[in-house]
Amino acid sequence: MKKPRRGLIVREPYASLIVDGKKTWEIRKHPTRIRGPIGIITGGKLIGEVEIVGVEGPFSAEELLAYRDRHHAGAEFLIPYAQGKPLWAWVLKNPIRYEKPVPVPPKKGQMMWVDLSELNF
């Protein structure tokens, strides 16, 4: 896999579940056209990478509960997160957890995606 140019900010425990290969769907409020390798960032550190290979959906929060083994989110998270709107599952494959997390300097305005092109890793 080539070095990812962008990183996705993901909260724990979901970030670790992704890079450990246990979480194969990342639930988001919109689909994405991005495909290929992305970094996984949590707590200001790049902890690994994964490939986005597709998108499934839209789903209601209730429909997603049947796929909890893929996304690991319960009703207590999904229903308030959805706010009655549809959700999409970004399909993830080929996870890699880095032996040493790489610090990611914070940049103003970065809420979801981070440009990794300036990082040495």
DRENTORKOL-3810 file (N, C-alpha, C; in nm, 4 decimals):
REM DRENTORKOL-3810
@n.u->0.0857; n.v->-0.1178; n.w->0.0000; ca.u->0.0000; ca.v->0.0000; ca.w->0.0000; c.u->0.0900; c.v->0.1237; c.w->0.0000
@n.u->0.0548; n.v->0.2222; n.w->-0.0822; ca.u->0.1348; ca.v->0.3444; ca.w->-0.0825; c.u->0.0999; c.v->0.4320; c.w->0.0364
@n.u->0.1920; n.v->0.5206; n.w->0.0711; ca.u->0.1757; ca.v->0.6088; ca.w->0.1872; c.u->0.0508; c.v->0.6969; c.w->0.1707
@n.u->-0.0367; n.v->0.7001; n.w->0.2715; ca.u->-0.1577; ca.v->0.7825; ca.w->0.2587; c.u->-0.1241; c.v->0.9320; c.w->0.2581
@n.u->-0.1955; n.v->1.0067; n.w->0.1739; ca.u->-0.1758; ca.v->1.1518; ca.w->0.1646; c.u->-0.2674; c.v->1.2272; c.w->0.2593
@n.u->-0.3724; n.v->1.1596; n.w->0.3071; ca.u->-0.4657; ca.v->1.2264; ca.w->0.3978; c.u->-0.5004; c.v->1.1329; c.w->0.5121
@n.u->-0.5338; n.v->1.1953; n.w->0.6239; ca.u->-0.5704; ca.v->1.1181; ca.w->0.7410; c.u->-0.7099; c.v->1.1553; c.w->0.7880
@n.u->-0.7801; n.v->1.0579; n.w->0.8398; ca.u->-0.9148; ca.v->1.0767; ca.w->0.8927; c.u->-0.9064; c.v->1.0796; c.w->1.0448
@n.u->-0.9668; n.v->1.1806; n.w->1.1056; ca.u->-0.9715; ca.v->1.1900; ca.w->1.2509; c.u->-1.0859; c.v->1.1022; c.w->1.3014
@n.u->-1.0530; n.v->1.0088; n.w->1.3892; ca.u->-1.1504; ca.v->0.9127; ca.w->1.4422; c.u->-1.1306; c.v->0.9050; c.w->1.5933
@n.u->-1.2388; n.v->0.9120; n.w->1.6685; ca.u->-1.2272; ca.v->0.9025; ca.w->1.8148; c.u->-1.2063; c.v->0.7574; c.w->1.8573
@n.u->-1.1504; n.v->0.7430; n.w->1.9768; ca.u->-1.1354; ca.v->0.6095; ca.w->2.0360; c.u->-1.2682; c.v->0.5676; c.w->2.0984
@n.u->-1.3006; n.v->0.4428; n.w->2.1055; ca.u->-1.2174; ca.v->0.3266; ca.w->2.0749; c.u->-1.2175; c.v->0.2888; c.w->1.9270
@n.u->-1.2925; n.v->0.3646; n.w->1.8451; ca.u->-1.3117; ca.v->0.3273; ca.w->1.7054; c.u->-1.1830; c.v->0.3303; c.w->1.6241
@n.u->-1.0937; n.v->0.4255; n.w->1.6505; ca.u->-0.9680; ca.v->0.4338; ca.w->1.5755; c.u->-0.8864; c.v->0.3058; c.w->1.5925
@n.u->-0.8726; n.v->0.2596; n.w->1.7156; ca.u->-0.7970; ca.v->0.1362; ca.w->1.7400; c.u->-0.8658; c.v->0.0150; c.w->1.6787
@n.u->-0.9970; n.v->0.0101; n.w->1.6861; ca.u->-1.0703; ca.v->-0.1013; ca.w->1.6244; c.u->-1.0464; c.v->-0.1055; c.w->1.4733
@n.u->-1.0343; n.v->0.0113; n.w->1.4101; ca.u->-1.0082; ca.v->0.0164; ca.w->1.2653; c.u->-0.8695; c.v->-0.0390; c.w->1.2339
@n.u->-0.7653; n.v->0.0155; n.w->1.2981; ca.u->-0.6293; ca.v->-0.0266; ca.w->1.2624; c.u->-0.5987; c.v->-0.1692; c.w->1.3075
@n.u->-0.6781; n.v->-0.2228; n.w->1.4004; ca.u->-0.6620; ca.v->-0.3621; ca.w->1.4425; c.u->-0.7469; c.v->-0.4586; c.w->1.3591
@n.u->-0.8197; n.v->-0.4045; n.w->1.2598; ca.u->-0.8966; ca.v->-0.4885; ca.w->1.1685; c.u->-1.0293; c.v->-0.5379; c.w->1.2210
@n.u->-1.0749; n.v->-0.4856; n.w->1.3352; ca.u->-1.2011; ca.v->-0.5306; ca.w->1.3939; c.u->-1.3202; c.v->-0.4493; c.w->1.3457
@n.u->-1.2958; n.v->-0.3265; n.w->1.3014; ca.u->-1.4018; ca.v->-0.2368; ca.w->1.2539; c.u->-1.3822; c.v->-0.2173; c.w->1.1042
@n.u->-1.4746; n.v->-0.2699; n.w->1.0254; ca.u->-1.4597; ca.v->-0.2656; ca.w->0.8792; c.u->-1.5547; c.v->-0.1660; c.w->0.8133
@n.u->-1.6403; n.v->-0.1031; n.w->0.8921; ca.u->-1.7278; ca.v->0.0046; ca.w->0.8436; c.u->-1.7070; c.v->0.1264; c.w->0.9330
@n.u->-1.6806; n.v->0.2407; n.w->0.8726; ca.u->-1.6763; ca.v->0.3677; ca.w->0.9453; c.u->-1.8050; c.v->0.4420; c.w->0.9123
@n.u->-1.8865; n.v->0.4713; n.w->1.0126; ca.u->-2.0167; ca.v->0.5335; ca.w->0.9925; c.u->-2.0014; c.v->0.6847; c.w->0.9885
@n.u->-2.0546; n.v->0.7445; n.w->0.8813; ca.u->-2.0472; ca.v->0.8893; ca.w->0.8623; c.u->-2.1811; c.v->0.9416; c.w->0.8122
@n.u->-2.1986; n.v->1.0730; n.w->0.8226; ca.u->-2.3248; ca.v->1.1377; ca.w->0.7835; c.u->-2.3353; c.v->1.1624; c.w->0.6336
@n.u->-2.2327; n.v->1.1279; n.w->0.5596; ca.u->-2.2346; ca.v->1.1489; ca.w->0.4146; c.u->-2.1462; c.v->1.0445; c.w->0.3479
@n.u->-2.1718; n.v->1.0158; n.w->0.2207; ca.u->-2.0833; ca.v->0.9239; ca.w->0.1493; c.u->-1.9518; c.v->0.9946; c.w->0.1156
@n.u->-1.8560; n.v->0.9196; n.w->0.0638; ca.u->-1.7299; ca.v->0.9777; ca.w->0.0181; c.u->-1.6922; c.v->0.9172; c.w->-0.1162
@n.u->-1.6272; n.v->0.9982; n.w->-0.1990; ca.u->-1.5739; ca.v->0.9472; ca.w->-0.3261; c.u->-1.4285; c.v->0.9047; c.w->-0.3100
@n.u->-1.3724; n.v->0.9282; n.w->-0.1931; ca.u->-1.2324; ca.v->0.8924; ca.w->-0.1681; c.u->-1.2190; c.v->0.7401; c.w->-0.1644
@n.u->-1.1179; n.v->0.6908; n.w->-0.2346; ca.u->-1.0836; ca.v->0.5487; ca.w->-0.2334; c.u->-0.9326; c.v->0.5380; c.w->-0.2161
@n.u->-0.8891; n.v->0.4286; n.w->-0.1588; ca.u->-0.7467; ca.v->0.4053; ca.w->-0.1410; c.u->-0.7035; c.v->0.4275; c.w->0.0017
@n.u->-0.5718; n.v->0.4342; n.w->0.0238; ca.u->-0.5195; ca.v->0.4410; ca.w->0.1601; c.u->-0.5445; c.v->0.5755; c.w->0.2263
@n.u->-0.5806; n.v->0.5690; n.w->0.3544; ca.u->-0.5938; ca.v->0.6886; ca.w->0.4386; c.u->-0.5285; c.v->0.6582; c.w->0.5729
@n.u->-0.4770; n.v->0.7607; n.w->0.6383; ca.u->-0.4257; ca.v->0.7446; ca.w->0.7727; c.u->-0.5391; c.v->0.7523; c.w->0.8731
@n.u->-0.5203; n.v->0.6916; n.w->0.9876; ca.u->-0.6169; ca.v->0.7000; ca.w->1.0976; c.u->-0.5506; c.v->0.7782; c.w->1.2109
@n.u->-0.6138; n.v->0.8900; n.w->1.2478; ca.u->-0.5590; ca.v->0.9818; ca.w->1.3474; c.u->-0.6521; c.v->0.9863; c.w->1.4678
@n.u->-0.5925; n.v->0.9772; n.w->1.5852; ca.u->-0.6683; ca.v->0.9923; ca.w->1.7080; c.u->-0.5776; c.v->1.0549; c.w->1.8134
@n.u->-0.6312; n.v->1.1451; n.w->1.8908; ca.u->-0.5535; ca.v->1.2070; ca.w->1.9969; c.u->-0.4269; c.v->1.2753; c.w->1.9484
@n.u->-0.4298; n.v->1.3314; n.w->1.8271; ca.u->-0.3143; ca.v->1.4012; ca.w->1.7730; c.u->-0.2027; c.v->1.3120; c.w->1.7235
@n.u->-0.2334; n.v->1.1832; n.w->1.7041; ca.u->-0.1319; ca.v->1.0909; ca.w->1.6546; c.u->-0.1873; c.v->1.0057; c.w->1.5403
@n.u->-0.1025; n.v->0.9838; n.w->1.4410; ca.u->-0.1323; ca.v->0.8922; ca.w->1.3309; c.u->-0.0980; c.v->0.7529; c.w->1.3813
@n.u->-0.1991; n.v->0.6668; n.w->1.3994; ca.u->-0.1746; ca.v->0.5368; ca.w->1.4621; c.u->-0.1702; c.v->0.4212; c.w->1.3622
@n.u->-0.2080; n.v->0.4493; n.w->1.2360; ca.u->-0.2078; ca.v->0.3431; ca.w->1.1363; c.u->-0.2759; c.v->0.3900; c.w->1.0101
@n.u->-0.3081; n.v->0.2935; n.w->0.9253; ca.u->-0.3740; ca.v->0.3265; ca.w->0.7992; c.u->-0.4686; c.v->0.2144; c.w->0.7592
@n.u->-0.5528; n.v->0.2465; n.w->0.6624; ca.u->-0.6516; ca.v->0.1524; ca.w->0.6122; c.u->-0.6903; c.v->0.1994; c.w->0.4719
@n.u->-0.7516; n.v->0.1131; n.w->0.3936; ca.u->-0.8001; ca.v->0.1526; ca.w->0.2615; c.u->-0.9515; c.v->0.1689; c.w->0.2642
@n.u->-1.0008; n.v->0.2766; n.w->0.2029; ca.u->-1.1450; ca.v->0.2891; ca.w->0.1777; c.u->-1.1689; c.v->0.2223; c.w->0.0426
@n.u->-1.2535; n.v->0.1211; n.w->0.0412; ca.u->-1.2776; ca.v->0.0464; ca.w->-0.0820; c.u->-1.4189; c.v->0.0651; c.w->-0.1371
@n.u->-1.5059; n.v->0.1324; n.w->-0.0618; ca.u->-1.6418; ca.v->0.1550; ca.w->-0.1090; c.u->-1.7265; c.v->0.2211; c.w->-0.0028
@n.u->-1.8526; n.v->0.2425; n.w->-0.0390; ca.u->-1.9501; ca.v->0.3028; ca.w->0.0518; c.u->-2.0801; c.v->0.2248; c.w->0.0397
@n.u->-2.1423; n.v->0.1962; n.w->0.1533; ca.u->-2.2741; ca.v->0.1314; ca.w->0.1574; c.u->-2.3738; c.v->0.2290; c.w->0.2178
@n.u->-2.4977; n.v->0.2217; n.w->0.1744; ca.u->-2.6009; ca.v->0.3070; ca.w->0.2326; c.u->-2.6771; c.v->0.3810; c.w->0.1264
@n.u->-2.7666; n.v->0.4680; n.w->0.1679; ca.u->-2.7869; ca.v->0.5162; ca.w->0.3040; c.u->-2.8634; c.v->0.4167; c.w->0.3919
@n.u->-2.8390; n.v->0.4297; n.w->0.5220; ca.u->-2.9038; ca.v->0.3492; ca.w->0.6247; c.u->-2.9661; c.v->0.4423; c.w->0.7282
@n.u->-3.0721; n.v->0.3955; n.w->0.7922; ca.u->-3.1179; ca.v->0.4632; ca.w->0.9134; c.u->-3.0316; c.v->0.4109; c.w->1.0278
@n.u->-3.0283; n.v->0.4830; n.w->1.1380; ca.u->-2.9528; ca.v->0.4365; ca.w->1.2550; c.u->-3.0031; c.v->0.2995; c.w->1.2983
@n.u->-3.1332; n.v->0.2798; n.w->1.2926; ca.u->-3.1919; ca.v->0.1521; ca.w->1.3349; c.u->-3.1481; c.v->0.0376; c.w->1.2429
@n.u->-3.1415; n.v->0.0635; n.w->1.1121; ca.u->-3.0961; ca.v->-0.0397; ca.w->1.0180; c.u->-2.9502; c.v->-0.0784; c.w->1.0451
@n.u->-2.8689; n.v->0.0178; n.w->1.0820; ca.u->-2.7271; ca.v->-0.0091; ca.w->1.1073; c.u->-2.7041; c.v->-0.0987; c.w->1.2277
@n.u->-2.7992; n.v->-0.1037; n.w->1.3189; ca.u->-2.7830; ca.v->-0.1879; ca.w->1.4373; c.u->-2.7660; c.v->-0.3356; c.w->1.4010
@n.u->-2.8195; n.v->-0.3767; n.w->1.2859; ca.u->-2.8052; ca.v->-0.5153; ca.w->1.2409; c.u->-2.6616; c.v->-0.5466; c.w->1.1971
@n.u->-2.5796; n.v->-0.4436; n.w->1.1775; ca.u->-2.4416; ca.v->-0.4611; ca.w->1.1291; c.u->-2.3393; c.v->-0.4198; c.w->1.2345
@n.u->-2.3758; n.v->-0.4284; n.w->1.3590; ca.u->-2.2876; ca.v->-0.3828; ca.w->1.4668; c.u->-2.1516; c.v->-0.4529; c.w->1.4642
@n.u->-2.1473; n.v->-0.5780; n.w->1.4174; ca.u->-2.0207; ca.v->-0.6507; ca.w->1.4093; c.u->-1.9231; c.v->-0.5851; c.w->1.3121
@n.u->-1.9731; n.v->-0.5006; n.w->1.2215; ca.u->-1.8864; ca.v->-0.4323; ca.w->1.1250; c.u->-1.8437; c.v->-0.2930; c.w->1.1709
@n.u->-1.9303; n.v->-0.2251; n.w->1.2489; ca.u->-1.8983; ca.v->-0.0863; ca.w->1.2871; c.u->-1.8827; c.v->-0.0656; c.w->1.4377
@n.u->-1.9299; n.v->-0.1583; n.w->1.5195; ca.u->-1.9105; ca.v->-0.1578; ca.w->1.6656; c.u->-1.9762; c.v->-0.0402; c.w->1.7388
@n.u->-2.0721; n.v->0.0255; n.w->1.6770; ca.u->-2.1424; ca.v->0.1362; ca.w->1.7435; c.u->-2.2809; c.v->0.0893; c.w->1.7858
@n.u->-2.3200; n.v->0.1252; n.w->1.9072; ca.u->-2.4506; ca.v->0.0866; ca.w->1.9582; c.u->-2.5546; c.v->0.1937; c.w->1.9349
@n.u->-2.6774; n.v->0.1624; n.w->1.9701; ca.u->-2.7888; ca.v->0.2561; ca.w->1.9540; c.u->-2.7634; c.v->0.3857; c.w->2.0299
@n.u->-2.6953; n.v->0.3769; n.w->2.1464; ca.u->-2.6693; ca.v->0.4951; ca.w->2.2286; c.u->-2.5802; c.v->0.5966; c.w->2.1558
@n.u->-2.5034; n.v->0.5511; n.w->2.0569; ca.u->-2.4230; ca.v->0.6420; ca.w->1.9747; c.u->-2.4938; c.v->0.6751; c.w->1.8434
@n.u->-2.5415; n.v->0.5720; n.w->1.7728; ca.u->-2.5937; ca.v->0.5899; ca.w->1.6368; c.u->-2.7171; c.v->0.6796; c.w->1.6297
@n.u->-2.8115; n.v->0.6603; n.w->1.7197; ca.u->-2.9378; ca.v->0.7356; ca.w->1.7105; c.u->-2.9155; c.v->0.8851; c.w->1.7336
@n.u->-2.8436; n.v->0.9278; n.w->1.8382; ca.u->-2.8175; ca.v->1.0715; ca.w->1.8512; c.u->-2.7282; c.v->1.1261; c.w->1.7388
@n.u->-2.6321; n.v->1.0461; n.w->1.6922; ca.u->-2.5418; ca.v->1.0904; ca.w->1.5852; c.u->-2.6205; c.v->1.1159; c.w->1.4566
@n.u->-2.7143; n.v->1.0279; n.w->1.4233; ca.u->-2.7910; ca.v->1.0402; ca.w->1.2991; c.u->-2.8883; c.v->1.1576; c.w->1.3013
@n.u->-2.9414; n.v->1.1912; n.w->1.4168; ca.u->-3.0415; ca.v->1.2977; ca.w->1.4294; c.u->-3.1557; c.v->1.2809; c.w->1.3285
@n.u->-3.1963; n.v->1.1547; n.w->1.3085; ca.u->-3.3074; ca.v->1.1253; ca.w->1.2186; c.u->-3.2720; c.v->1.1290; c.w->1.0699
@n.u->-3.1450; n.v->1.1513; n.w->1.0377; ca.u->-3.1022; ca.v->1.1594; ca.w->0.8979; c.u->-3.0295; c.v->1.0310; c.w->0.8582
@n.u->-3.0128; n.v->1.0073; n.w->0.7269; ca.u->-2.9458; ca.v->0.8842; ca.w->0.6835; c.u->-2.7963; c.v->0.8854; c.w->0.7141
@n.u->-2.7419; n.v->0.7655; n.w->0.7280; ca.u->-2.5988; ca.v->0.7461; ca.w->0.7523; c.u->-2.5404; c.v->0.6538; c.w->0.6452
@n.u->-2.4102; n.v->0.6650; n.w->0.6236; ca.u->-2.3400; ca.v->0.5814; ca.w->0.5268; c.u->-2.2282; c.v->0.5056; c.w->0.5956
@n.u->-2.1979; n.v->0.3889; n.w->0.5415; ca.u->-2.0875; ca.v->0.3069; ca.w->0.5918; c.u->-1.9744; c.v->0.3123; c.w->0.4901
@n.u->-1.8617; n.v->0.3681; n.w->0.5335; ca.u->-1.7416; ca.v->0.3655; ca.w->0.4498; c.u->-1.6765; c.v->0.2300; c.w->0.4724
@n.u->-1.6573; n.v->0.1534; n.w->0.3657; ca.u->-1.6074; ca.v->0.0162; ca.w->0.3761; c.u->-1.4541; c.v->0.0177; c.w->0.3776
@n.u->-1.3968; n.v->-0.0447; n.w->0.4815; ca.u->-1.2527; ca.v->-0.0402; ca.w->0.5063; c.u->-1.1894; c.v->-0.1783; c.w->0.4932
@n.u->-1.0675; n.v->-0.1808; n.w->0.4353; ca.u->-0.9922; ca.v->-0.3069; ca.w->0.4228; c.u->-0.8439; c.v->-0.2798; c.w->0.4433
@n.u->-0.7691; n.v->-0.3856; n.w->0.4639; ca.u->-0.6225; ca.v->-0.3825; ca.w->0.4731; c.u->-0.5690; c.v->-0.2879; c.w->0.5809
@n.u->-0.6137; n.v->-0.3043; n.w->0.7045; ca.u->-0.5655; ca.v->-0.2168; ca.w->0.8121; c.u->-0.4207; c.v->-0.2471; c.w->0.8511
@n.u->-0.3519; n.v->-0.1431; n.w->0.8919; ca.u->-0.2150; ca.v->-0.1549; ca.w->0.9430; c.u->-0.2047; c.v->-0.0662; c.w->1.0667
@n.u->-0.1582; n.v->-0.1229; n.w->1.1779; ca.u->-0.1299; ca.v->-0.0426; ca.w->1.2983; c.u->0.0205; c.v->-0.0162; c.w->1.2997
@n.u->0.0577; n.v->0.1105; n.w->1.3112; ca.u->0.1985; ca.v->0.1471; ca.w->1.3164; c.u->0.2587; c.v->0.1058; c.w->1.4506
@n.u->0.3848; n.v->0.0603; n.w->1.4467; ca.u->0.4540; ca.v->0.0251; ca.w->1.5709; c.u->0.4699; c.v->0.1463; c.w->1.6607
@n.u->0.5035; n.v->0.2609; n.w->1.5992; ca.u->0.5190; ca.v->0.3853; ca.w->1.6746; c.u->0.4248; c.v->0.4892; c.w->1.6147
@n.u->0.3277; n.v->0.5385; n.w->1.6916; ca.u->0.2396; ca.v->0.6440; ca.w->1.6404; c.u->0.3212; c.v->0.7672; c.w->1.6006
@n.u->0.2739; n.v->0.8371; n.w->1.4989; ca.u->0.3416; ca.v->0.9559; ca.w->1.4465; c.u->0.2656; c.v->1.0799; c.w->1.4934
@n.u->0.3318; n.v->1.1722; n.w->1.5657; ca.u->0.2633; ca.v->1.2943; ca.w->1.6076; c.u->0.2147; c.v->1.3748; c.w->1.4866
@n.u->0.0934; n.v->1.4259; n.w->1.4969; ca.u->0.0352; ca.v->1.5082; ca.w->1.3913; c.u->0.0114; c.v->1.6472; c.w->1.4496
@n.u->0.0888; n.v->1.7471; n.w->1.4030; ca.u->0.0702; ca.v->1.8820; ca.w->1.4568; c.u->-0.0703; c.v->1.9335; c.w->1.4248
@n.u->-0.1392; n.v->1.9925; n.w->1.5222; ca.u->-0.2741; ca.v->2.0438; ca.w->1.4962; c.u->-0.2691; c.v->2.1633; c.w->1.4018
@n.u->-0.3681; n.v->2.1680; n.w->1.3131; ca.u->-0.3822; ca.v->2.2836; ca.w->1.2239; c.u->-0.5239; c.v->2.3349; c.w->1.2374
@n.u->-0.5367; n.v->2.4637; n.w->1.2375; ca.u->-0.6672; ca.v->2.5266; ca.w->1.2544; c.u->-0.7637; c.v->2.4798; c.w->1.1453
@n.u->-0.8848; n.v->2.4492; n.w->1.1865; ca.u->-0.9897; ca.v->2.4138; ca.w->1.0917; c.u->-0.9978; c.v->2.2661; c.w->1.0571
@n.u->-0.9050; n.v->2.1838; n.w->1.1023; ca.u->-0.9103; ca.v->2.0420; ca.w->1.0689; c.u->-1.0056; c.v->1.9712; c.w->1.1632
@n.u->-1.1184; n.v->1.9275; n.w->1.1081; ca.u->-1.2197; ca.v->1.8617; ca.w->1.1894; c.u->-1.2344; c.v->1.7143; c.w->1.1516
@n.u->-1.2096; n.v->1.6828; n.w->1.0222; ca.u->-1.2296; ca.v->1.5464; ca.w->0.9785; c.u->-1.1075; c.v->1.4935; c.w->0.9036
@n.u->-1.0595; n.v->1.5664; n.w->0.8037; ca.u->-0.9458; ca.v->1.5232; ca.w->0.7222; c.u->-0.8220; c.v->1.6054; c.w->0.7566
@n.u->-0.7060; n.v->1.5400; n.w->0.7508; ca.u->-0.5780; ca.v->1.6039; ca.w->0.7765; c.u->-0.4850; c.v->1.5747; c.w->0.6594
@n.u->-0.4166; n.v->1.6771; n.w->0.6098; ca.u->-0.3176; ca.v->1.6600; ca.w->0.5040; c.u->-0.1912; c.v->1.5989; c.w->0.5647
@n.u->-0.1534; n.v->1.4814; n.w->0.5165; ca.u->-0.0367; ca.v->1.4106; ca.w->0.5690; c.u->0.0872; c.v->1.4267; c.w->0.4818
@n.u->0.0770; n.v->1.5032; n.w->0.3744; ca.u->0.1870; ca.v->1.5103; ca.w->0.2777; c.u->0.3141; c.v->1.5699; c.w->0.3381
@n.u->0.3027; n.v->1.6495; n.w->0.4450; ca.u->0.4211; ca.v->1.7098; ca.w->0.5047; c.u->0.4819; c.v->1.6267; c.w->0.6173
@n.u->0.4167; n.v->1.5180; n.w->0.6548; ca.u->0.4683; ca.v->1.4333; ca.w->0.7638; c.u->0.5720; c.v->1.3362; c.w->0.7128
@n.u->0.6720; n.v->1.3078; n.w->0.7955; ca.u->0.7715; ca.v->1.2054; ca.w->0.7659; c.u->0.7363; c.v->1.0795; c.w->0.8426
@n.u->0.6904; n.v->0.9785; n.w->0.7720; ca.u->0.6612; ca.v->0.8504; ca.w->0.8373; c.u->0.6791; c.v->0.7378; c.w->0.7389
END
